């Protein structure tokens, strides 16, 4: 896909360019030069087919094996174990399982045995990405964007997944149909066209008049919420130059799917327009034909994350970016009558990048894929320890992001003791 064609696929879905509303205390907490990417495997992925493999050993309860691939074929790179692409299925041209773990094991932290305490897509999605199963809590990506990106016009980019903000920041939703390029070049019939709707000096005067009018409306407004919304509109109307910086940094041909989302996020970080981004890919709710469908979706997921890292390096921001990879929940440790797997509360989360000590696995699951408790200090298996939940992961993420103890952290508390997951 050409770059200008991609831009034609963005704006009408509600791309928002605006300044968030958050207190100065929280705004000063997080580093505006640190970037965060949340990669959502939508539908409930199966970690036993990826980073917590079990293999085809028969279950003690006679319900069949957890996986159909041989336990002897489970692969190891450094301290990480991962599943093979099933030998009974024709693999894609590039087997991303081996390629991904070979390239990224040194920067990858796998947390297994994470209990989402639900088999509901809605609750699991919210718990995984906000650290709370209750309604009304913003995603971590929204919180860090509001804290660190108060002056950035696209602080929080979302391609889907859980992106509730609770009004802290406006999510720039960049999927769907529309004409994003016309936002970047509002005085041109099409980007790169030498024609203009108005002569440059006339257009500049029109734009200045519009901005002055909005400033006057903002200054005259006595209601705080309305004043904030007018300020958001003013920011959007005066941000053309920033959007052009993204245009300049994107590849000449934009990729489709998760790869294209990665290219947009990396370009926005490099241009100084964004702090956090949701990347989103579906295909994981495999109630039938699990092995074929799920393995193909995992291949697509790993390819997109690998491409994300390539783009972050190309844009010069890889050392400043933390990537979190997760899903709604896990999938059953046995197959149903349709050769599929159903919803299961136990899952895994993978992290990589800035602040993450890689080549490590934290947490374990049993042979029947139940979460095993860990010691709160050593994180080693401990029958009297604690079960890791998304809340524990978010507690550590907030610490890593500089949010711990701030007003925004206190407004949305995570009521668990902190574990040294990211130490």
Backbone torsions as a table, in degrees:
resi	resn	phi	psi	omega
1	UNK	NA	134.8	178.1
2	UNK	-74.7	154.0	-176.7
3	UNK	-57.3	-46.7	-177.4
4	UNK	-66.3	-30.1	177.0
5	UNK	-67.5	-36.8	178.5
6	UNK	-63.9	-42.6	-178.6
7	UNK	-60.7	-30.1	177.7
8	UNK	-69.2	-9.0	-178.4
9	UNK	-105.7	19.4	-173.4
10	UNK	-113.7	-53.7	-155.1
11	UNK	-70.5	-39.8	-170.5
12	UNK	-64.5	-18.1	178.6
13	UNK	-74.8	-4.0	175.0
14	UNK	113.0	33.7	176.4
15	UNK	-58.2	122.2	-176.0
16	UNK	-113.3	131.4	176.6
17	UNK	-119.5	101.9	-172.6
18	UNK	-157.3	165.5	178.9
19	UNK	-94.2	130.6	-179.3
20	UNK	-76.5	164.9	176.0
21	UNK	-109.4	115.1	178.7
22	UNK	-157.4	153.6	-174.9
23	UNK	-68.1	157.3	179.8
24	UNK	-63.4	-32.4	-179.7
25	UNK	-62.1	-47.6	179.4
26	UNK	-72.0	-35.0	-176.5
27	UNK	-61.3	-33.3	-175.4
28	UNK	-85.3	-3.7	-169.9
29	UNK	-75.6	-53.4	-172.4
30	UNK	-89.4	154.7	-177.3
31	UNK	-79.7	120.4	-179.4
32	UNK	-70.2	-10.4	177.7
33	UNK	-100.8	14.4	172.1
34	UNK	-109.2	139.6	-174.1
35	UNK	-123.2	152.1	-172.2
36	UNK	-136.3	130.5	177.7
37	UNK	-123.6	124.4	175.4
38	UNK	-104.6	118.0	-178.9
39	UNK	-105.8	113.1	-175.0
40	UNK	-100.3	120.3	172.7
41	UNK	-90.9	90.5	-168.5
42	UNK	-70.0	132.1	174.8
43	UNK	114.6	-12.5	-179.5
44	UNK	99.2	92.0	-177.6
45	UNK	-78.8	169.1	-178.7
46	UNK	-114.0	96.2	180.0
47	UNK	-61.1	-23.3	177.8
48	UNK	-69.1	-15.0	175.1
49	UNK	-97.4	7.0	-177.6
50	UNK	-139.6	-86.4	-168.1
51	UNK	-105.4	1.7	176.5
52	UNK	-138.3	58.6	-170.6
53	UNK	-71.9	146.3	178.2
54	UNK	-114.7	-38.0	-178.6
55	UNK	87.8	-168.4	-170.0
56	UNK	-99.4	24.0	174.2
57	UNK	-66.7	132.4	-178.0
58	UNK	-63.5	139.0	177.1
59	UNK	-69.4	150.7	-179.9
60	UNK	-68.7	-20.7	-179.5
61	UNK	-94.0	5.0	175.5
62	UNK	76.9	13.9	-178.0
63	UNK	-89.1	17.2	178.7
64	UNK	91.4	176.4	-179.2
65	UNK	-77.6	160.6	175.2
66	UNK	-69.2	-43.0	179.3
67	UNK	-127.6	159.9	177.1
68	UNK	-91.1	-14.7	178.6
69	UNK	-79.2	155.5	-177.4
70	UNK	-68.3	136.7	175.9
71	UNK	-60.5	-28.1	179.5
72	UNK	-70.4	-18.5	-178.4
73	UNK	-90.9	-3.4	177.4
74	UNK	-58.8	135.0	-173.1
75	UNK	-100.9	157.4	179.3
76	UNK	-134.4	131.9	171.4
77	UNK	-132.2	115.3	-175.3
78	UNK	60.6	-127.9	179.6
79	UNK	-92.8	8.6	-174.5
80	UNK	-107.8	140.9	172.3
81	UNK	-110.5	141.5	178.5
82	UNK	-148.6	157.9	-175.0
83	UNK	-75.9	151.6	171.0
84	UNK	-82.2	158.3	169.3
85	UNK	-69.6	128.2	-171.7
86	UNK	-52.9	127.9	-176.3
87	UNK	-68.5	-19.4	180.0
88	UNK	-81.6	-3.7	-176.9
89	UNK	-119.2	138.7	177.0
90	UNK	-67.3	117.1	-177.0
91	UNK	-77.6	154.2	173.3
92	UNK	-60.2	169.2	-178.1
93	UNK	-56.6	-36.3	176.7
94	UNK	-114.2	117.8	176.8
95	UNK	-80.9	96.1	-173.9
96	UNK	-72.1	-16.8	179.0
97	UNK	-58.7	-58.3	-178.8
98	UNK	-67.8	-42.1	-178.5
99	UNK	-61.8	-44.5	-176.7
100	UNK	-65.4	-51.5	-176.5
101	UNK	-69.1	-31.8	176.7
102	UNK	-65.1	-38.8	-178.2
103	UNK	-79.1	-37.5	-167.0
104	UNK	-111.7	0.2	-176.4
105	UNK	-54.8	-39.1	-177.0
106	UNK	-65.5	-20.4	179.6
107	UNK	-112.9	7.4	-170.7
108	UNK	-106.3	128.6	172.3
109	UNK	-110.3	125.1	177.8
110	UNK	-108.8	126.6	174.8
111	UNK	-111.3	107.9	179.7
112	UNK	-97.4	166.2	177.1
113	UNK	68.0	37.3	178.5
114	UNK	-90.8	122.1	-176.0
115	UNK	-96.9	110.7	178.3
116	UNK	-81.5	-11.4	175.2
117	UNK	63.0	25.4	-178.9
118	UNK	-159.3	159.3	167.1
119	UNK	-122.9	21.0	176.4
120	UNK	-93.3	128.7	178.0
121	UNK	-56.5	-47.0	-175.6
122	UNK	-63.2	-48.3	-178.5
123	UNK	-68.4	-43.6	-179.4
124	UNK	-62.7	-42.0	178.4
125	UNK	-61.9	-43.8	179.8
126	UNK	-66.2	-42.6	-178.5
127	UNK	-66.3	-43.8	-178.6
128	UNK	-61.5	-38.7	-170.7
129	UNK	-105.4	-8.3	175.2
130	UNK	-117.5	-17.6	-176.2
131	UNK	84.2	1.2	179.8
132	UNK	-133.6	138.3	176.8
133	UNK	-86.4	-17.4	179.5
134	UNK	-71.0	153.3	176.0
135	UNK	-71.9	153.8	172.1
136	UNK	96.8	5.4	-178.0
137	UNK	-105.7	130.5	-178.3
138	UNK	-71.0	156.0	175.1
139	UNK	-65.9	155.5	175.6
140	UNK	-58.0	-40.8	-179.1
141	UNK	-61.2	-36.8	176.8
142	UNK	-68.4	-40.7	-179.1
143	UNK	-63.6	-46.7	-177.6
144	UNK	-70.4	-32.3	176.9
145	UNK	-67.0	-41.1	178.7
146	UNK	-65.5	-37.0	-177.9
147	UNK	-72.9	-46.2	-172.2
148	UNK	-99.6	-17.8	-170.9
149	UNK	-117.6	31.8	-174.5
150	UNK	-59.0	-28.2	-178.5
151	UNK	-103.1	5.8	-178.8
152	UNK	-93.6	132.8	-173.5
153	UNK	-71.0	-20.3	177.8
154	UNK	-130.3	51.0	-170.4
155	UNK	-53.4	-39.3	-175.3
156	UNK	-126.4	109.0	178.4
157	UNK	-96.6	132.8	179.7
158	UNK	-130.3	131.9	172.6
159	UNK	-107.2	16.2	-179.4
160	UNK	121.2	-170.6	-173.5
161	UNK	79.9	-166.9	-178.1
162	UNK	-79.6	109.4	-177.5
163	UNK	-131.7	29.3	176.3
164	UNK	-62.8	134.4	-174.8
165	UNK	-113.3	-14.6	-175.4
166	UNK	52.7	30.4	176.5
167	UNK	79.3	5.1	-179.8
168	UNK	-69.9	-35.2	-174.3
169	UNK	-157.7	154.9	177.5
170	UNK	-92.9	126.7	177.2
171	UNK	-76.7	129.7	175.1
172	UNK	-89.1	98.1	-176.8
173	UNK	-86.4	115.3	-168.4
174	UNK	-108.4	12.4	175.5
175	UNK	-101.7	165.9	179.3
176	UNK	107.6	-160.0	-176.1
177	UNK	-109.6	164.9	179.4
178	UNK	142.9	-154.3	-174.8
179	UNK	-143.4	74.6	-179.7
180	UNK	-60.7	-37.7	-177.2
181	UNK	-59.3	-31.9	-179.1
182	UNK	-72.0	-20.3	172.8
183	UNK	-71.5	-36.8	-179.7
184	UNK	-76.1	-30.7	-177.6
185	UNK	-130.0	69.0	-172.9
186	UNK	-69.3	-16.2	-179.2
187	UNK	-99.2	11.3	-179.6
188	UNK	-121.2	137.8	175.3
189	UNK	-58.3	-33.5	174.5
190	UNK	-154.7	149.9	-177.7
191	UNK	-56.9	133.9	179.6
192	UNK	85.8	-7.3	179.4
193	UNK	-73.8	131.4	-178.8
194	UNK	-73.6	-14.4	178.7
195	UNK	-75.0	157.3	177.9
196	UNK	-135.3	148.3	172.4
197	UNK	-68.1	-39.8	178.8
198	UNK	-130.8	154.4	170.1
199	UNK	-60.5	149.9	-172.1
200	UNK	-57.1	-40.9	-178.1
201	UNK	-69.4	-34.2	178.0
202	UNK	-70.0	-43.2	179.7
203	UNK	-61.8	-39.9	179.3
204	UNK	-61.3	-39.2	179.6
205	UNK	-69.9	-38.2	176.7
206	UNK	-62.3	-47.0	-179.9
207	UNK	-62.3	-40.2	179.3
208	UNK	-65.9	-38.9	178.1
209	UNK	-64.9	-41.5	178.1
210	UNK	-62.7	-44.1	-179.9
211	UNK	-63.7	-42.0	179.9
212	UNK	-62.6	-39.8	-180.0
213	UNK	-65.1	-42.9	179.1
214	UNK	-65.0	-39.6	177.9
215	UNK	-61.9	-39.4	179.2
216	UNK	-67.0	-42.7	176.9
217	UNK	-61.1	-41.9	178.7
218	UNK	-62.9	-45.8	-176.5
219	UNK	-68.4	-28.6	-179.1
220	UNK	-83.7	-17.1	-175.4
221	UNK	-75.8	131.5	-178.0
222	UNK	-98.5	-19.2	179.0
223	UNK	-86.3	124.3	-173.4
224	UNK	-58.7	-45.7	-177.3
225	UNK	-62.9	-42.8	178.7
226	UNK	-66.2	-38.4	178.1
227	UNK	-62.3	-40.4	178.6
228	UNK	-63.2	-41.3	-179.8
229	UNK	-66.9	-37.5	176.6
230	UNK	-65.8	-37.8	176.7
231	UNK	-63.5	-37.7	176.9
232	UNK	-61.8	-44.5	179.0
233	UNK	-64.3	-40.2	178.1
234	UNK	-61.3	-42.4	179.0
235	UNK	-62.1	-43.3	179.9
236	UNK	-64.2	-40.9	-176.7
237	UNK	-70.0	-24.3	-175.3
238	UNK	-107.4	16.0	-174.9
239	UNK	-107.4	20.6	-175.7
240	UNK	-57.6	-43.3	-176.9
241	UNK	-60.8	-37.8	178.3
242	UNK	-63.1	-42.0	179.3
243	UNK	-63.6	-35.2	178.7
244	UNK	-65.5	-27.7	177.0
245	UNK	-66.0	-36.7	176.0
246	UNK	-65.0	-43.5	179.3
247	UNK	-55.3	-43.9	-177.7
248	UNK	-67.9	-29.7	-174.5
249	UNK	-90.5	-19.5	179.5
250	UNK	-71.1	153.1	174.2
251	UNK	-59.8	156.5	-179.8
252	UNK	-65.3	-29.4	174.3
253	UNK	-122.6	118.3	-177.1
254	UNK	-83.2	137.1	179.1
255	UNK	-75.0	165.2	175.1
256	UNK	-89.4	164.3	170.3
257	UNK	61.4	-142.2	-175.8
258	UNK	-62.5	-33.8	177.8
259	UNK	-61.8	-43.4	179.1
260	UNK	-65.8	-39.0	175.5
261	UNK	-59.8	-41.4	179.4
262	UNK	-63.7	-40.6	-179.7
263	UNK	-64.5	-40.3	179.2
264	UNK	-65.4	-45.2	-178.7
265	UNK	-62.8	-47.4	-178.6
266	UNK	-62.5	-39.5	178.8
267	UNK	-66.3	-41.0	179.9
268	UNK	-65.6	-38.6	176.0
269	UNK	-63.1	-48.6	-177.1
270	UNK	-63.1	-33.9	179.7
271	UNK	-78.5	-6.1	179.5
272	UNK	78.4	20.0	-176.3
273	UNK	-97.4	-21.1	-172.1
274	UNK	-135.0	157.8	176.7
275	UNK	-114.6	-36.9	-176.4
276	UNK	-139.7	159.2	-179.3
277	UNK	-149.4	140.0	167.7
278	UNK	-94.9	125.3	168.5
279	UNK	-107.8	143.3	-170.1
280	UNK	-143.1	130.6	174.9
281	UNK	-141.0	139.2	-177.8
282	UNK	-102.9	-163.1	176.9
283	UNK	98.7	12.0	-173.8
284	UNK	-105.0	-1.2	-179.2
285	UNK	-88.8	69.3	-167.5
286	UNK	-94.1	79.2	177.4
287	UNK	-77.8	-10.6	176.3
288	UNK	-140.4	152.3	177.4
289	UNK	49.0	49.1	-171.8
290	UNK	-57.5	-51.9	-170.6
291	UNK	-58.9	-47.2	-178.6
292	UNK	-67.4	-53.6	-174.0
293	UNK	-66.4	-43.8	-175.5
294	UNK	-69.4	-41.0	180.0
295	UNK	-63.8	-39.9	177.0
296	UNK	-64.0	-41.1	179.3
297	UNK	-66.6	-39.7	176.9
298	UNK	-64.3	-38.4	177.6
299	UNK	-60.3	-43.6	178.3
300	UNK	-64.3	-41.9	179.3
301	UNK	-60.7	-50.9	-177.2
302	UNK	-66.1	-36.4	176.0
303	UNK	-62.3	-41.8	179.9
304	UNK	-66.4	-39.3	179.4
305	UNK	-69.1	-40.1	176.5
306	UNK	-60.5	-42.5	178.3
307	UNK	-67.1	-37.0	175.2
308	UNK	-56.2	-47.7	-178.2
309	UNK	-63.7	-38.8	176.8
310	UNK	-60.3	-42.4	-179.8
311	UNK	-68.8	-39.9	177.4
312	UNK	-61.6	-39.3	176.8
313	UNK	-67.5	-42.6	-179.7
314	UNK	-62.8	-35.7	-179.4
315	UNK	-85.9	-3.5	175.9
316	UNK	77.5	23.2	-177.5
317	UNK	-122.9	10.1	-177.3
318	UNK	-61.2	-39.4	-178.2
319	UNK	-69.3	-11.9	-178.1
320	UNK	-108.0	4.6	-170.6
321	UNK	-117.4	133.6	173.8
322	UNK	-109.7	132.4	-178.2
323	UNK	-115.0	130.3	177.5
324	UNK	-119.0	129.5	-175.2
325	UNK	-122.2	124.3	-178.1
326	UNK	-159.2	-172.1	-176.1
327	UNK	-154.2	177.3	-176.9
328	UNK	-58.0	-46.1	-177.3
329	UNK	-171.0	-161.4	177.3
330	UNK	-108.1	-162.6	179.4
331	UNK	-130.7	156.1	-172.9
332	UNK	-56.2	147.3	179.4
333	UNK	-85.1	33.9	176.7
334	UNK	-162.1	162.2	-176.7
335	UNK	-96.9	147.7	175.3
336	UNK	-89.7	-173.0	-176.0
337	UNK	-67.8	-16.7	-179.8
338	UNK	-99.8	18.1	-177.2
339	UNK	61.2	23.9	176.8
340	UNK	-108.1	-179.6	174.3
341	UNK	-128.4	143.4	-176.2
342	UNK	-100.3	-170.5	-173.6
343	UNK	-74.4	144.2	-178.9
344	UNK	-145.4	142.1	-173.0
345	UNK	-75.9	-20.5	-175.1
346	UNK	-89.4	138.0	-176.3
347	UNK	-147.9	-171.6	175.3
348	UNK	-133.7	159.4	173.1
349	UNK	-131.7	137.7	177.3
350	UNK	-116.9	142.2	178.8
351	UNK	-133.4	149.9	178.1
352	UNK	-155.9	157.1	174.0
353	UNK	105.5	-152.1	-173.1
354	UNK	-58.6	129.6	177.2
355	UNK	81.9	-0.6	-176.9
356	UNK	-107.6	124.0	175.6
357	UNK	-87.8	114.3	-169.4
358	UNK	-88.2	-171.6	-178.9
359	UNK	57.0	40.0	-176.5
360	UNK	-137.0	150.6	170.9
361	UNK	-125.4	129.2	174.9
362	UNK	-115.6	138.3	176.5
363	UNK	85.8	155.9	-179.4
364	UNK	-142.6	160.9	171.1
365	UNK	-126.4	157.6	-179.7
366	UNK	-76.2	174.7	177.4
367	UNK	-61.0	-26.6	177.8
368	UNK	-95.5	14.1	175.4
369	UNK	59.8	54.1	167.4
370	UNK	-111.9	151.1	-178.3
371	UNK	-71.3	135.6	179.1
372	UNK	-105.3	138.0	-179.6
373	UNK	-69.0	154.6	178.9
374	UNK	-124.8	155.5	175.5
375	UNK	-68.7	133.4	-174.0
376	UNK	-67.1	-18.1	179.0
377	UNK	-102.0	-46.2	-174.4
378	UNK	-93.3	-18.9	-175.9
379	UNK	66.1	12.5	175.2
380	UNK	-83.4	157.2	178.9
381	UNK	-54.6	134.9	-175.5
382	UNK	-154.8	113.9	-176.0
383	UNK	-61.6	-21.3	178.0
384	UNK	-104.3	15.8	-177.8
385	UNK	-88.6	-153.1	-176.2
386	UNK	-117.3	150.0	174.0
387	UNK	-87.3	128.9	178.7
388	UNK	-70.6	133.8	174.4
389	UNK	-125.2	168.3	174.7
390	UNK	-56.2	-28.5	178.9
391	UNK	-60.7	-40.9	178.7
392	UNK	-64.1	-40.0	179.8
393	UNK	-65.2	-41.8	180.0
394	UNK	-68.5	-33.6	175.6
395	UNK	-58.6	-43.5	179.3
396	UNK	-71.8	-37.8	178.2
397	UNK	-62.3	-42.0	178.9
398	UNK	-62.7	-38.7	176.5
399	UNK	-63.2	-46.0	-179.3
400	UNK	-62.8	-35.7	-177.0
401	UNK	-82.8	-7.2	-177.6
402	UNK	84.6	16.0	-179.7
403	UNK	-90.8	-19.9	-174.6
404	UNK	-58.2	128.3	178.0
405	UNK	84.5	-5.5	179.6
406	UNK	-80.3	171.7	179.7
407	UNK	-60.3	-39.3	-178.0
408	UNK	-69.4	-34.1	176.2
409	UNK	-66.9	-42.3	-179.2
410	UNK	-71.6	-29.2	179.1
411	UNK	-68.2	-32.7	-179.0
412	UNK	-125.5	72.1	-173.0
413	UNK	-68.6	147.4	171.7
414	UNK	-108.8	107.8	-167.2
415	UNK	-89.0	61.5	172.4
416	UNK	-136.5	157.6	174.0
417	UNK	-72.3	143.7	-177.5
418	UNK	-75.4	134.0	174.0
419	UNK	-104.7	150.1	-178.0
420	UNK	-79.9	52.8	-174.9
421	UNK	-66.9	-35.5	-174.8
422	UNK	-111.6	16.4	-179.4
423	UNK	-78.5	NA	NA
